[in-house]
Amino acid sequence: MNNLLAESRLSLKELSRREGISLSTAWRWTLRGVRGITLESYSLGSKRVTTDEAFCRFVNATTTAAQNCNRSEIKGSTRRQQEAAIKRAEAELAKDGL
């Protein structure tokens, strides 16, 4: 992990105002992340803080992850698509004798 304390401090509130996102989005990025990538942050008293550099790393990493995403791997969620996927899975199991 990078040394966040040596970087330019930025509160999540400042980040949300500057980037035009909600504060809850900034919090979500630190807690759950996007595509498995979290925004590096630390606690400073009762405040959650990140850095300009950490935000740049986060944006670069999430952009790269989005570009490398194989769209054909994303499964559809319509009822018809779900039923077709179930039938394919059942046929494969039957073929394997399971």
N, CA and C atoms as an extended XYZ file, in Angstrom:
294
Properties=species:S:1:pos:R:3:atomname:S:1:resname:S:1:resid:I:1 pbc="F F F"
N         0.845       -1.179        0.000 N   MET     1
C         0.000        0.000        0.000 CA  MET     1
C         0.890        1.241        0.000 C   MET     1
N         0.405        2.251       -0.650 N   ASN     2
C         1.141        3.505       -0.701 CA  ASN     2
C         1.086        4.209        0.650 C   ASN     2
N         2.009        5.114        0.882 N   ASN     3
C         2.021        5.871        2.123 CA  ASN     3
C         1.042        7.032        1.997 C   ASN     3
N        -0.192        6.795        2.396 N   LEU     4
C        -1.238        7.809        2.260 CA  LEU     4
C        -0.944        9.060        3.077 C   LEU     4
N        -0.252        8.896        4.191 N   LEU     5
C         0.015       10.047        5.056 CA  LEU     5
C         0.951       11.057        4.404 C   LEU     5
N         1.741       10.618        3.433 N   ALA     6
C         2.675       11.516        2.751 CA  ALA     6
C         2.051       12.166        1.514 C   ALA     6
N         0.799       11.805        1.218 N   GLU     7
C         0.135       12.332        0.023 CA  GLU     7
C        -0.809       13.477        0.381 C   GLU     7
N        -1.343       14.133       -0.635 N   SER     8
C        -2.227       15.297       -0.454 CA  SER     8
C        -3.583       14.865        0.089 C   SER     8
N        -3.845       15.189        1.342 N   ARG     9
C        -5.064       14.779        2.028 CA  ARG     9
C        -6.304       15.400        1.393 C   ARG     9
N        -7.386       14.609        1.366 N   LEU    10
C        -8.644       15.041        0.768 CA  LEU    10
C        -9.777       14.334        1.505 C   LEU    10
N       -10.659       15.105        2.132 N   SER    11
C       -11.776       14.471        2.833 CA  SER    11
C       -12.765       13.926        1.809 C   SER    11
N       -13.557       12.955        2.227 N   LEU    12
C       -14.549       12.399        1.314 CA  LEU    12
C       -15.576       13.458        0.925 C   LEU    12
N       -15.855       14.368        1.841 N   LYS    13
C       -16.784       15.460        1.541 CA  LYS    13
C       -16.208       16.368        0.451 C   LYS    13
N       -14.925       16.703        0.569 N   GLU    14
C       -14.267       17.526       -0.456 CA  GLU    14
C       -14.236       16.795       -1.798 C   GLU    14
N       -13.945       15.505       -1.754 N   LEU    15
C       -13.915       14.703       -2.977 CA  LEU    15
C       -15.281       14.698       -3.657 C   LEU    15
N       -16.330       14.498       -2.871 N   SER    16
C       -17.671       14.438       -3.454 CA  SER    16
C       -18.071       15.770       -4.080 C   SER    16
N       -17.725       16.863       -3.445 N   ARG    17
C       -18.028       18.186       -4.018 CA  ARG    17
C       -17.234       18.435       -5.293 C   ARG    17
N       -15.950       18.133       -5.241 N   ARG    18
C       -15.072       18.400       -6.380 CA  ARG    18
C       -15.447       17.571       -7.602 C   ARG    18
N       -15.790       16.301       -7.376 N   GLU    19
C       -16.062       15.395       -8.492 CA  GLU    19
C       -17.539       15.318       -8.867 C   GLU    19
N       -18.392       15.997       -8.110 N   GLY    20
C       -19.819       16.006       -8.430 CA  GLY    20
C       -20.512       14.675       -8.178 C   GLY    20
N       -20.073       13.976       -7.142 N   ILE    21
C       -20.687       12.707       -6.757 CA  ILE    21
C       -21.289       12.872       -5.372 C   ILE    21
N       -22.157       11.958       -4.996 N   SER    22
C       -22.729       12.050       -3.654 CA  SER    22
C       -21.708       11.562       -2.626 C   SER    22
N       -21.872       12.033       -1.417 N   LEU    23
C       -20.988       11.609       -0.331 CA  LEU    23
C       -21.119       10.105       -0.095 C   LEU    23
N       -22.332        9.579       -0.252 N   SER    24
C       -22.523        8.136       -0.055 CA  SER    24
C       -21.769        7.323       -1.109 C   SER    24
N       -21.625        7.861       -2.314 N   THR    25
C       -20.845        7.175       -3.349 CA  THR    25
C       -19.384        7.107       -2.942 C   THR    25
N       -18.838        8.202       -2.438 N   ALA    26
C       -17.443        8.216       -1.986 CA  ALA    26
C       -17.245        7.205       -0.853 C   ALA    26
N       -18.188        7.154        0.075 N   TRP    27
C       -18.105        6.178        1.167 CA  TRP    27
C       -18.158        4.757        0.618 C   TRP    27
N       -19.070        4.511       -0.309 N   ARG    28
C       -19.201        3.172       -0.894 CA  ARG    28
C       -17.904        2.748       -1.575 C   ARG    28
N       -17.256        3.677       -2.273 N   TRP    29
C       -15.988        3.366       -2.931 CA  TRP    29
C       -14.939        2.936       -1.912 C   TRP    29
N       -14.934        3.546       -0.718 N   THR    30
C       -13.945        3.172        0.300 CA  THR    30
C       -14.307        1.853        0.981 C   THR    30
N       -15.591        1.575        1.129 N   LEU    31
C       -16.018        0.372        1.848 CA  LEU    31
C       -16.140       -0.857        0.953 C   LEU    31
N       -16.850       -0.717       -0.171 N   ARG    32
C       -17.108       -1.868       -1.043 CA  ARG    32
C       -16.333       -1.829       -2.344 C   ARG    32
N       -16.022       -0.630       -2.799 N   GLY    33
C       -15.272       -0.495       -4.038 CA  GLY    33
C       -16.108       -0.704       -5.282 C   GLY    33
N       -15.407       -0.786       -6.405 N   VAL    34
C       -16.010       -0.997       -7.718 CA  VAL    34
C       -15.183       -2.070       -8.416 C   VAL    34
N       -15.839       -3.128       -8.871 N   ARG    35
C       -15.145       -4.218       -9.572 CA  ARG    35
C       -13.974       -4.766       -8.745 C   ARG    35
N       -14.174       -4.817       -7.433 N   GLY    36
C       -13.138       -5.355       -6.553 CA  GLY    36
C       -12.029       -4.382       -6.197 C   GLY    36
N       -12.160       -3.135       -6.598 N   ILE    37
C       -11.128       -2.123       -6.344 CA  ILE    37
C       -11.705       -1.090       -5.383 C   ILE    37
N       -11.030       -0.877       -4.247 N   THR    38
C       -11.513        0.102       -3.280 CA  THR    38
C       -10.654        1.356       -3.306 C   THR    38
N       -11.281        2.455       -2.938 N   LEU    39
C       -10.583        3.728       -2.809 CA  LEU    39
C        -9.822        3.704       -1.488 C   LEU    39
N        -8.513        3.858       -1.551 N   GLU    40
C        -7.693        3.855       -0.336 CA  GLU    40
C        -8.100        5.040        0.540 C   GLU    40
N        -8.204        4.791        1.834 N   SER    41
C        -8.581        5.854        2.766 CA  SER    41
C        -8.104        5.486        4.162 C   SER    41
N        -8.213        6.446        5.058 N   TYR    42
C        -7.871        6.200        6.457 CA  TYR    42
C        -8.702        7.125        7.329 C   TYR    42
N        -8.777        6.796        8.613 N   SER    43
C        -9.535        7.617        9.556 CA  SER    43
C        -8.632        8.677       10.150 C   SER    43
N        -9.155        9.865       10.215 N   LEU    44
C        -8.461       10.974       10.857 CA  LEU    44
C        -9.441       11.523       11.888 C   LEU    44
N        -9.333       11.015       13.102 N   GLY    45
C       -10.326       11.341       14.112 CA  GLY    45
C       -11.645       10.695       13.722 C   GLY    45
N       -12.683       11.501       13.609 N   SER    46
C       -13.995       10.971       13.234 CA  SER    46
C       -14.256       11.098       11.738 C   SER    46
N       -13.272       11.567       10.981 N   LYS    47
C       -13.457       11.766        9.538 CA  LYS    47
C       -12.731       10.696        8.738 C   LYS    47
N       -13.298       10.376        7.601 N   ARG    48
C       -12.668        9.454        6.657 CA  ARG    48
C       -11.963       10.303        5.618 C   ARG    48
N       -10.704        9.981        5.349 N   VAL    49
C        -9.867       10.801        4.474 CA  VAL    49
C        -9.232        9.918        3.407 C   VAL    49
N        -9.119       10.463        2.214 N   THR    50
C        -8.378        9.822        1.141 CA  THR    50
C        -7.353       10.833        0.650 C   THR    50
N        -6.766       10.596       -0.492 N   THR    51
C        -5.806       11.548       -1.045 CA  THR    51
C        -6.083       11.738       -2.532 C   THR    51
N        -5.578       12.845       -3.077 N   ASP    52
C        -5.697       13.074       -4.518 CA  ASP    52
C        -5.054       11.932       -5.288 C   ASP    52
N        -3.888       11.508       -4.828 N   GLU    53
C        -3.157       10.445       -5.510 CA  GLU    53
C        -3.917        9.114       -5.446 C   GLU    53
N        -4.515        8.829       -4.283 N   ALA    54
C        -5.290        7.591       -4.141 CA  ALA    54
C        -6.503        7.620       -5.064 C   ALA    54
N        -7.128        8.791       -5.187 N   PHE    55
C        -8.276        8.907       -6.086 CA  PHE    55
C        -7.850        8.672       -7.536 C   PHE    55
N        -6.713        9.219       -7.937 N   CYS    56
C        -6.201        8.997       -9.303 CA  CYS    56
C        -5.925        7.516       -9.542 C   CYS    56
N        -5.328        6.844       -8.554 N   ARG    57
C        -5.066        5.407       -8.695 CA  ARG    57
C        -6.376        4.634       -8.822 C   ARG    57
N        -7.369        5.024       -8.021 N   PHE    58
C        -8.675        4.371       -8.047 CA  PHE    58
C        -9.333        4.532       -9.416 C   PHE    58
N        -9.338        5.750       -9.943 N   VAL    59
C        -9.953        6.004      -11.250 CA  VAL    59
C        -9.233        5.211      -12.340 C   VAL    59
N        -7.910        5.225      -12.318 N   ASN    60
C        -7.147        4.473      -13.324 CA  ASN    60
C        -7.431        2.974      -13.237 C   ASN    60
N        -7.456        2.443      -12.025 N   ALA    61
C        -7.676        1.005      -11.844 CA  ALA    61
C        -9.090        0.594      -12.246 C   ALA    61
N       -10.097        1.389      -11.873 N   THR    62
C       -11.472        1.032      -12.231 CA  THR    62
C       -11.716        1.200      -13.724 C   THR    62
N       -11.071        2.178      -14.330 N   THR    63
C       -11.200        2.358      -15.779 CA  THR    63
C       -10.592        1.172      -16.511 C   THR    63
N        -9.422        0.750      -16.079 N   THR    64
C        -8.768       -0.413      -16.688 CA  THR    64
C        -9.626       -1.662      -16.518 C   THR    64
N       -10.187       -1.847      -15.327 N   ALA    65
C       -11.032       -3.015      -15.071 CA  ALA    65
C       -12.269       -2.997      -15.963 C   ALA    65
N       -12.854       -1.825      -16.156 N   ALA    66
C       -14.044       -1.716      -17.002 CA  ALA    66
C       -13.709       -2.004      -18.459 C   ALA    66
N       -12.557       -1.546      -18.912 N   GLN    67
C       -12.158       -1.767      -20.301 CA  GLN    67
C       -11.811       -3.223      -20.560 C   GLN    67
N       -11.333       -3.924      -19.550 N   ASN    68
C       -10.958       -5.326      -19.704 CA  ASN    68
C       -12.121       -6.280      -19.480 C   ASN    68
N       -13.277       -5.737      -19.138 N   CYS    69
C       -14.453       -6.561      -18.885 CA  CYS    69
C       -14.957       -7.139      -20.203 C   CYS    69
N       -15.121       -8.454      -20.238 N   ASN    70
C       -15.653       -9.115      -21.420 CA  ASN    70
C       -17.172       -9.036      -21.348 C   ASN    70
N       -17.757       -8.211      -22.183 N   ARG    71
C       -19.206       -7.992      -22.141 CA  ARG    71
C       -20.000       -9.276      -22.374 C   ARG    71
N       -19.447      -10.220      -23.105 N   SER    72
C       -20.169      -11.467      -23.356 CA  SER    72
C       -20.276      -12.322      -22.098 C   SER    72
N       -19.433      -12.041      -21.093 N   GLU    73
C       -19.495      -12.801      -19.845 CA  GLU    73
C       -20.602      -12.298      -18.931 C   GLU    73
N       -21.122      -11.121      -19.211 N   ILE    74
C       -22.179      -10.562      -18.377 CA  ILE    74
C       -23.491      -11.241      -18.751 C   ILE    74
N       -24.084      -11.922      -17.812 N   LYS    75
C       -25.291      -12.688      -18.077 CA  LYS    75
C       -26.514      -11.779      -18.075 C   LYS    75
N       -27.419      -12.047      -18.999 N   GLY    76
C       -28.669      -11.304      -19.055 CA  GLY    76
C       -29.548      -11.674      -17.884 C   GLY    76
N       -30.458      -10.815      -17.560 N   SER    77
C       -31.280      -11.087      -16.389 CA  SER    77
C       -32.761      -11.197      -16.734 C   SER    77
N       -33.090      -11.298      -18.030 N   THR    78
C       -34.502      -11.465      -18.356 CA  THR    78
C       -34.932      -12.879      -18.002 C   THR    78
N       -36.198      -13.057      -17.815 N   ARG    79
C       -36.744      -14.369      -17.438 CA  ARG    79
C       -36.399      -15.426      -18.492 C   ARG    79
N       -36.563      -15.069      -19.756 N   ARG    80
C       -36.275      -16.005      -20.845 CA  ARG    80
C       -34.800      -16.425      -20.833 C   ARG    80
N       -33.905      -15.466      -20.610 N   GLN    81
C       -32.477      -15.777      -20.573 CA  GLN    81
C       -32.137      -16.663      -19.379 C   GLN    81
N       -32.770      -16.406      -18.245 N   GLN    82
C       -32.532      -17.228      -17.062 CA  GLN    82
C       -32.983      -18.669      -17.297 C   GLN    82
N       -34.165      -18.822      -17.902 N   GLU    83
C       -34.684      -20.165      -18.173 CA  GLU    83
C       -33.792      -20.911      -19.160 C   GLU    83
N       -33.306      -20.211      -20.180 N   ALA    84
C       -32.413      -20.835      -21.157 CA  ALA    84
C       -31.108      -21.269      -20.494 C   ALA    84
N       -30.580      -20.439      -19.595 N   ALA    85
C       -29.343      -20.781      -18.890 CA  ALA    85
C       -29.553      -21.994      -17.991 C   ALA    85
N       -30.703      -22.082      -17.352 N   ILE    86
C       -31.020      -23.229      -16.495 CA  ILE    86
C       -31.105      -24.506      -17.328 C   ILE    86
N       -31.764      -24.419      -18.484 N   LYS    87
C       -31.879      -25.598      -19.356 CA  LYS    87
C       -30.510      -26.060      -19.841 C   LYS    87
N       -29.649      -25.121      -20.200 N   ARG    88
C       -28.293      -25.483      -20.642 CA  ARG    88
C       -27.528      -26.169      -19.513 C   ARG    88
N       -27.655      -25.628      -18.309 N   ALA    89
C       -26.956      -26.211      -17.160 CA  ALA    89
C       -27.485      -27.608      -16.852 C   ALA    89
N       -28.809      -27.784      -16.909 N   GLU    90
C       -29.397      -29.098      -16.655 CA  GLU    90
C       -28.959      -30.107      -17.710 C   GLU    90
N       -28.906      -29.678      -18.969 N   ALA    91
C       -28.469      -30.570      -20.049 CA  ALA    91
C       -27.015      -30.983      -19.847 C   ALA    91
N       -26.191      -30.044      -19.427 N   GLU    92
C       -24.775      -30.353      -19.188 CA  GLU    92
C       -24.620      -31.331      -18.026 C   GLU    92
N       -25.413      -31.139      -16.970 N   LEU    93
C       -25.369      -32.060      -15.829 CA  LEU    93
C       -25.840      -33.452      -16.236 C   LEU    93
N       -26.905      -33.513      -17.031 N   ALA    94
C       -27.421      -34.805      -17.494 CA  ALA    94
C       -26.385      -35.511      -18.363 C   ALA    94
N       -25.708      -34.751      -19.194 N   LYS    95
C       -24.667      -35.304      -20.066 CA  LYS    95
C       -23.546      -35.926      -19.233 C   LYS    95
N       -23.218      -35.278      -18.118 N   ASP    96
C       -22.152      -35.768      -17.243 CA  ASP    96
C       -22.647      -36.829      -16.260 C   ASP    96
N       -23.940      -37.146      -16.328 N   GLY    97
C       -24.495      -38.178      -15.459 CA  GLY    97
C       -24.754      -37.718      -14.041 C   GLY    97
N       -24.937      -36.456      -13.857 N   LEU    98
C       -25.196      -35.929      -12.507 CA  LEU    98
C       -26.638      -35.536      -12.326 C   LEU    98
